[in-house]
Amino acid sequence: MRTVLYKYIFVVFVFTNSIVSNAQQNVDLRKEAISKVLFKRNYFGFYLSPYISQKAKTVKQSGAYSLSTANSSGIEAGGNYFINFSDNYSLIVGAHAGFSGRNFKLFISKSEFTPNLQNEINYNGRVTKDYAIYLSAPLWFEKRWIKKNNVTWSIDAGINVRFDPDETFYFYDYGGIDINGQYDQVLNMDGEVGNNIKPWLDYNIGGGYSLFLSNYNFLRINLLANFSSTKVVNFNYTIDVTGKAQSTGTYSANLSYIGLSINYILTGTNKRLVRLYEKM
């Protein structure tokens, strides 16, 4: 009886060990096959980047009153094409479209006016938020470090050619009602958004982490900074408070921001693995 039990245990051990060994062998073969096709061709990826834009700049020229601003939000989306030179280096070109947010703030007490207003002049950033649309063509160089299970850390740096296809003249008119029921015009602001129908150049740097998914595609999350010196918003403003001298100034904004970029990268590894196995 004991001899039979020993034989049974031995058979189970050999069978289990064979299964584990074959499973490990299959895993090793899969890893080897993936290493033969990963980063050996070019990739396409979908791109989405919500960001916080740099607040607009205001310069008071005359008078006692002036505008202020706050950081605003924006978003950019499109596609990227990854030209892979090796496992560690790529050139990324893209085609994106975006909306860049801007705002302004103005508070004047109703008692400042003669006669007084019925309500305070209180234009906060949420109420005055507006957007400018733009097109974008990034050209980035990427360095990657491949870690365990093909996850990667990467650094991107390069330029971004941007263009506003529809330069627009804006006019803002804000005011309030005084205690006699009369309308008082308080803020006038006007100017152009765009760059005289000319493209401009921004600079980018970023980096992040790419997760290798079970379908052999990548999900990448990066931090991205965009540096811009081109003023794409140029306004003049006047502030009129009855009984006081007119205030004047300028308002301008560029496209500098810092944001989070999310890429879903199609590697085509599944199809290439099938072709590789067919040749084996």
C-alpha positions as CSV (number, residue, x, y, z in Angstrom):
1,M,0.0,0.0,0.0
2,R,2.8,2.4,0.9
3,T,4.7,1.5,-2.3
4,V,1.6,2.3,-4.4
5,L,1.2,5.6,-2.6
6,Y,4.9,6.5,-3.3
7,K,4.4,5.7,-7.0
8,Y,1.3,7.9,-7.1
9,I,3.0,10.8,-5.5
10,F,6.0,10.4,-7.9
11,V,3.6,10.4,-11.0
12,V,1.8,13.5,-9.8
13,F,5.1,15.3,-9.1
14,V,6.4,14.4,-12.6
15,F,3.2,15.4,-14.3
16,T,2.9,18.7,-12.3
17,N,6.5,19.5,-12.9
18,S,6.0,18.9,-16.6
19,I,3.0,21.2,-16.8
20,V,4.9,24.0,-14.9
21,S,8.0,23.5,-17.1
22,N,5.9,23.6,-20.3
23,A,4.1,26.7,-19.1
24,Q,7.3,28.4,-18.3
25,Q,8.7,27.4,-21.7
26,N,5.6,28.9,-23.4
27,V,6.0,32.1,-21.4
28,D,9.7,32.3,-22.4
29,L,8.9,31.7,-26.0
30,R,6.2,34.4,-26.0
31,K,8.6,36.9,-24.5
32,E,11.2,36.0,-27.0
33,A,8.7,36.3,-29.9
34,I,7.5,39.7,-28.6
35,S,11.1,41.0,-28.3
36,K,11.6,40.2,-32.0
37,V,8.7,42.4,-33.2
38,L,8.2,45.1,-30.6
39,F,9.5,48.5,-31.7
40,K,10.6,47.0,-35.0
41,R,7.9,48.8,-37.0
42,N,6.3,52.2,-36.7
43,Y,3.2,52.8,-34.5
44,F,0.1,55.0,-34.6
45,G,-1.4,56.4,-31.4
46,F,-4.5,58.3,-30.2
47,Y,-3.6,61.4,-28.2
48,L,-5.5,63.4,-25.5
49,S,-4.1,66.1,-23.4
50,P,-6.0,68.2,-20.8
51,Y,-3.9,71.0,-19.4
52,I,-3.7,74.1,-17.3
53,S,-2.7,77.2,-19.3
54,Q,-0.7,80.1,-18.1
55,K,-2.8,83.0,-17.0
56,A,-3.1,86.0,-19.3
57,K,-1.0,89.1,-18.7
58,T,-2.6,92.5,-18.0
59,V,-0.8,95.8,-18.0
60,K,-2.5,98.9,-16.5
61,Q,-1.7,102.1,-18.5
62,S,-3.8,104.7,-16.7
63,G,-6.5,105.1,-14.0
64,A,-7.3,103.5,-10.7
65,Y,-8.9,100.3,-12.0
66,S,-7.4,97.3,-13.8
67,L,-8.2,93.7,-14.8
68,S,-6.6,90.6,-13.3
69,T,-6.5,87.0,-14.5
70,A,-6.3,83.5,-13.3
71,N,-5.0,80.2,-14.7
72,S,-7.5,78.5,-17.0
73,S,-7.9,75.1,-18.6
74,G,-7.5,73.7,-22.2
75,I,-7.5,70.5,-24.1
76,E,-5.7,69.1,-27.1
77,A,-6.5,65.9,-29.1
78,G,-5.4,64.1,-32.2
79,G,-3.1,61.4,-33.5
80,N,0.6,60.6,-33.3
81,Y,2.9,58.6,-35.6
82,F,5.9,56.9,-33.9
83,I,8.9,56.3,-36.2
84,N,10.9,53.8,-34.2
85,F,14.6,53.8,-34.9
86,S,15.3,51.1,-32.3
87,D,14.0,49.8,-29.0
88,N,15.0,53.0,-27.3
89,Y,14.7,55.8,-29.7
90,S,11.8,57.2,-31.8
91,L,10.7,60.3,-33.7
92,I,7.1,61.3,-33.1
93,V,5.1,63.4,-35.5
94,G,1.5,64.4,-34.9
95,A,-1.6,66.2,-36.0
96,H,-3.7,67.8,-33.2
97,A,-6.4,70.3,-32.6
98,G,-6.9,72.2,-29.4
99,F,-8.9,74.7,-27.3
100,S,-6.9,77.1,-25.1
101,G,-8.8,78.8,-22.3
102,R,-8.4,82.3,-21.0
103,N,-10.3,84.6,-18.6
104,F,-10.2,87.9,-16.7
105,K,-11.4,89.2,-13.4
106,L,-12.8,92.6,-12.3
107,F,-14.4,93.6,-9.0
108,I,-15.7,97.2,-8.3
109,S,-17.9,98.0,-5.4
110,K,-21.3,99.4,-6.3
111,S,-20.6,102.3,-4.0
112,E,-17.7,103.4,-6.2
113,F,-20.2,104.7,-8.8
114,T,-22.2,108.0,-8.8
115,P,-25.0,107.3,-8.6
116,N,-24.5,103.8,-7.0
117,L,-25.1,100.7,-8.9
118,Q,-27.7,98.2,-7.8
119,N,-25.2,95.3,-7.7
120,E,-21.4,95.0,-7.4
121,I,-19.3,94.6,-10.6
122,N,-18.0,91.1,-10.0
123,Y,-16.6,89.3,-13.1
124,N,-14.8,86.2,-11.9
125,G,-12.7,83.8,-14.0
126,R,-15.5,81.3,-14.3
127,V,-18.0,83.9,-15.8
128,T,-15.5,85.4,-18.3
129,K,-13.9,82.2,-19.5
130,D,-13.4,82.0,-23.3
131,Y,-11.5,79.7,-25.7
132,A,-9.2,80.0,-28.7
133,I,-9.1,77.2,-31.2
134,Y,-5.8,76.2,-32.8
135,L,-4.2,73.4,-34.9
136,S,-0.9,71.8,-33.8
137,A,1.8,69.7,-35.5
138,P,4.3,68.3,-32.9
139,L,7.7,67.0,-33.8
140,W,9.3,65.2,-30.8
141,F,12.3,63.1,-30.2
142,E,11.8,60.3,-27.6
143,K,14.3,58.3,-25.5
144,R,12.9,55.1,-23.8
145,W,14.0,52.8,-21.1
146,I,12.4,49.4,-21.3
147,K,11.8,47.7,-18.0
148,K,10.3,44.4,-16.8
149,N,7.3,43.1,-18.8
150,N,8.0,45.7,-21.5
151,V,6.7,48.7,-19.5
152,T,8.7,51.8,-20.4
153,W,9.8,55.1,-19.0
154,S,10.4,57.8,-21.6
155,I,11.4,61.4,-22.1
156,D,10.1,63.5,-25.0
157,A,11.5,66.8,-26.3
158,G,10.9,68.9,-29.4
159,I,8.9,71.6,-31.1
160,N,5.3,72.2,-31.9
161,V,4.1,74.2,-35.0
162,R,0.8,75.8,-34.2
163,F,-1.7,77.7,-36.3
164,D,-5.0,79.6,-35.7
165,P,-7.0,79.0,-38.9
166,D,-9.7,81.6,-38.1
167,E,-8.3,84.9,-36.7
168,T,-11.2,86.7,-35.0
169,F,-11.8,90.2,-33.7
170,Y,-13.3,90.1,-30.3
171,F,-15.4,92.8,-28.5
172,Y,-16.5,92.5,-24.9
173,D,-19.0,94.9,-23.3
174,Y,-19.9,94.6,-19.6
175,G,-21.9,97.0,-17.4
176,G,-24.4,97.4,-14.6
177,I,-27.7,99.1,-13.7
178,D,-27.6,102.0,-11.3
179,I,-30.2,102.8,-8.6
180,N,-32.2,105.0,-11.1
181,G,-32.5,102.1,-13.5
182,Q,-30.0,103.4,-16.0
183,Y,-27.4,101.2,-17.7
184,D,-23.8,102.1,-17.0
185,Q,-21.2,100.7,-19.4
186,V,-18.2,99.7,-17.3
187,L,-15.8,97.5,-19.3
188,N,-14.9,97.6,-22.9
189,M,-12.3,95.2,-24.3
190,D,-11.5,94.5,-27.9
191,G,-8.7,93.0,-30.0
192,E,-7.6,90.1,-32.1
193,V,-7.1,86.4,-31.4
194,G,-4.6,84.6,-33.6
195,N,-1.2,85.4,-35.1
196,N,-2.1,87.3,-38.2
197,I,-2.9,84.0,-39.9
198,K,0.7,82.9,-39.5
199,P,2.0,79.7,-37.8
200,W,4.2,80.0,-34.7
201,L,6.6,77.8,-32.9
202,D,6.3,76.4,-29.4
203,Y,8.7,74.1,-27.5
204,N,7.8,71.0,-25.6
205,I,9.4,68.7,-23.0
206,G,7.8,65.9,-21.1
207,G,8.1,62.4,-19.8
208,G,6.2,59.5,-18.3
209,Y,5.2,55.9,-18.1
210,S,3.9,53.4,-20.7
211,L,2.0,50.3,-19.6
212,F,2.2,47.3,-21.9
213,L,-1.3,45.9,-22.1
214,S,-2.5,42.3,-22.5
215,N,-3.4,43.0,-26.2
216,Y,0.2,44.1,-26.8
217,N,-0.7,47.8,-27.2
218,F,0.7,50.6,-25.0
219,L,-1.2,53.0,-22.6
220,R,1.0,56.0,-22.0
221,I,0.6,58.7,-19.4
222,N,3.0,61.7,-19.6
223,L,3.5,65.1,-18.0
224,L,4.0,67.6,-20.8
225,A,5.1,71.3,-20.7
226,N,4.5,73.7,-23.6
227,F,6.6,76.9,-23.7
228,S,5.3,79.7,-26.0
229,S,6.5,83.3,-26.4
230,T,4.0,84.2,-29.1
231,K,1.1,86.4,-27.9
232,V,-1.9,84.9,-29.7
233,V,-4.4,87.1,-27.8
234,N,-3.9,90.9,-27.9
235,F,-6.6,93.2,-26.4
236,N,-7.0,96.8,-25.2
237,Y,-9.4,97.6,-22.5
238,T,-11.1,100.6,-20.9
239,I,-12.9,100.7,-17.5
240,D,-15.4,103.5,-16.9
241,V,-16.6,104.3,-13.4
242,T,-19.0,107.3,-13.3
243,G,-17.5,110.2,-11.5
244,K,-13.9,109.0,-11.9
245,A,-11.2,109.1,-14.6
246,Q,-11.2,106.4,-17.2
247,S,-8.8,103.4,-16.7
248,T,-7.0,101.8,-19.6
249,G,-4.7,98.8,-20.1
250,T,-3.8,95.9,-22.3
251,Y,-4.5,92.2,-22.0
252,S,-2.5,89.4,-23.8
253,A,-2.1,85.7,-23.6
254,N,0.2,83.0,-25.1
255,L,-0.2,79.2,-25.3
256,S,2.2,78.2,-22.5
257,Y,0.8,75.4,-20.3
258,I,1.5,72.2,-18.3
259,G,-0.7,69.2,-18.7
260,L,-1.2,65.5,-18.7
261,S,-1.1,63.6,-22.0
262,I,-2.7,60.2,-22.5
263,N,-1.7,58.1,-25.5
264,Y,-3.3,54.8,-26.6
265,I,-0.6,53.3,-28.9
266,L,-1.4,50.6,-31.5
267,T,1.7,48.5,-31.9
268,G,0.3,45.8,-34.3
269,T,2.2,43.2,-32.3
270,N,-0.6,40.6,-32.5
271,K,-0.5,40.5,-36.3
272,R,3.3,40.4,-36.4
273,L,3.4,37.6,-33.9
274,V,1.0,35.6,-36.0
275,R,3.2,36.1,-39.1
276,L,6.3,35.2,-37.0
277,Y,4.7,31.9,-35.8
278,E,3.6,31.0,-39.3
279,K,7.2,31.2,-40.4
280,M,8.5,29.0,-37.5
